[in-house]
Amino acid sequence: VDVNTMTNVWALSTGDSIESTIALDLNGDSAIDLYTANELNLRKKGDVQVRCLDAMNGKVKWTTDFGVAKDTKKKTITGFRASPVVGQNALSSLVYYTVTGLNSDGCEQLGLDSCKAAVVALDKATGKVEWARDLSSYSYSSPVAVYDENGDGWIVQASNDGTILLLDGQTGREVTSLQVEGTIDASPAVYNGTLVIGTSSSKGSNIYGIA
């Protein structure tokens, strides 16, 4: 939408609901890439997609499909609800998404044994899945990238069951993990060497500050 005139510039049908926040990335001197992903909500069955668009004209650069199964008990949202993280520095070729409710085809596509959820790293230029890491439960918490002074990067990913993972951003290898009390739906915030995240529980809710 042109914010000066509040008129539509372009529109694209994504086929289903979008709750994952759109992400923008400067590609070169002037091009801006837009990343968006949808859910399996309004349809009874079908895949979900991550798309990369030219933000200025809405042209689709690539689409990557993920096989998912709808939660018939409607306890979880299937597909992409968490927002992506666009890699910078040493991770500048990758964009990271969290997907919930993979079916057997989706698991096979990603080379995973567990289908509850996964965090995936996609090549910004092609949409190819560079690596995937299965999660212990569904996740609406967005991944966060953290970097050291050399520009090397890691991904923090939390799951609903209170598991927090620190993953190598290049390979998806687990560096370490932490289990906290309560469920996690919120996304973490990171400043310098401290990560802060909130949980909820019938026994009480907490905010954790983690080194």
N, C-alpha and C positions, 0 to 999 in steps of 0.2 A: 504494500500500500504506500502510495506517495503521501508522506505526512504533511506536505505543504498544501495539498489540495484534498486530501482524504479520498482519493480515487484509487480504484484497483489497478495495479500494474500487471500482475499475472496471478494465476491460481492453478493448483494441481490437485487432482483427486488422489488420495492415498489409499482408498479402499476400506479404511476402518479408522477407529478412534486414535487420536494422538494425545497422550498425556506426558510423553517424554519431551522435555524442553528442547527447542531447536538450538543448534550450535552453529556459530559462524567461524570461518577461518580464512585469514588473508592468504591467498595463493599467488605468490609473485608480487609485482608492484601494484596491481590494480584489481585483479580478479578476486572475488570473494566466494568461497565454497560454503554451502549450507547443508548441514546434516540433519536428517529427520528420520524417525522410526515410528512404527504403529503397533497396534495391538490386535488380538483376535477377540473382538468384543461384540460387534454388530453382526458378524457372520457366525454360522454354526461350525464351520471348519475352514481350513485354509492356512497358508503360510503367513508369516509376518515379514516385514521388509525394513532394512536400513537403506536409505537413499542419500546420495550426494547430488546436490543441484548447484547450478550457477545461480547465485542469489540475486543477480540483477535481472535475469530473464526467466527463471524457473525451469530451464532446460535440465533434464536429468542426465547426469554424467555417468552414473552407475547405480545399480540396484542389487542388493544381496538378500536372498531369501533364506529364511530359517524355518524349519519344520517344527510346528508346535501343536499341542492338543488342548482344546478348551477345557477348563475346569468346570465339570458339570455340576459340582456342588457350589460353585461360585464363591469359593473361599479365597481365591487368588486371582489376580489379573494376569492373563496370559499374554506374553509378548514383551514389549518394551515399555516400561513405565519410568524407570530410572533415567536420568539425564546423562548424556555422554560427556566424556572428557576428551578434548582435542590435545594431542600430544605436542609438546614443545621441546626445544633443545635436542637432546639425543633421541627423543621420542617423536620428533617432528614429522615422521612419515606415517604415524599411526593415529587412529581414532578409536576410542574404547567405549563399548556398550555393555549393558547387563540385560540378559534375556531370561525370562521365567517361563516354565511350562513346555520345555522341549519334548517332542515325541521321539520315537525310536529312530525315525529318519533324521531328525535334527541332531540327535546324539551321535549317530553314525557320521553325519556330515562333519561334525566337529571333532570326531575321534574320542568321544567321552563315554564313560560307562554309566554315569549318573545323569538323569534328565530333569532334576528339580529346577536347576538354574545354572547359568554360566556367565562369566565375564569374558568378552571376546575382544581381540585386537584386530582391527581391519586396516589394510593398506589404504591410505587416503587417495591414492591415484587410481586404484582399480577396484576397491571393495573386497579384495581377497582376504579371507580370514588367515591371519599370520599365526595366531595361537588362540587357544581357548582353555579356560580353567573352570572345572565344575565347582559348584557351590553346594554347601551342605543343606541349604533350604532355599525357598524362594527369596528374592531380593528386590526391593523397591529403592534401596539406598544407592545413590549414584557413586560411581567410582571417582576417586580423586588422585591426581598425579602429584608426586612430590619429587623434588630434585636436589642434588647436592651442588657444591660450588663448581664442580666440573661439568654440570649439565646432565649427568646421568640421572635417569628417572625410574621411579617405582610407582606402582598402582596400589592404593588402599581400597579394599572392597569389603563391605560389611553385608552379612546375611541376616535374615529375619530372626534366626535362632540365637543371635548374639555373638556369632563368630566374626572376627575381624581379621582379614588377611592382608599381609604385605607381600606383593608380588613383584618380581623383576619385570619392568615394563617392556623389555625387549623380548623376553622368552616366556613369560607367564609362570616361571618357576617360583614356588613358595619360598620366601625368605624367612618369614616367621608368622605366627598367628597368636591371637589372644581371644579368650572366651570371657564375655561379660554377662552379668545378670540381666534378664529381661529380653524383650524383643526389640529389634532395630528396624524401623521404617525410615527414619530421618537420614540425611546425608551428613558426612563428617565435614568439619572445617579444619583447615591446617594453617598454622602460622609459625614460621621458623621451625623449631624442633618439636612442636606440640600439636597433637591431633585432639579435637574435642568432638564428642558425639553423644547424643541423647538416646535413652532407652525407655521403654514403658513396661510395666508389670503390675499385676494385681497386688503384689507385695510392696510396691513402691517403685517410683521411677527415678532414674539417676542421670546425671551428666558426668561423663568420664573425660578426664584429661590424660592423654597417653603420650609418652615420650616416643 
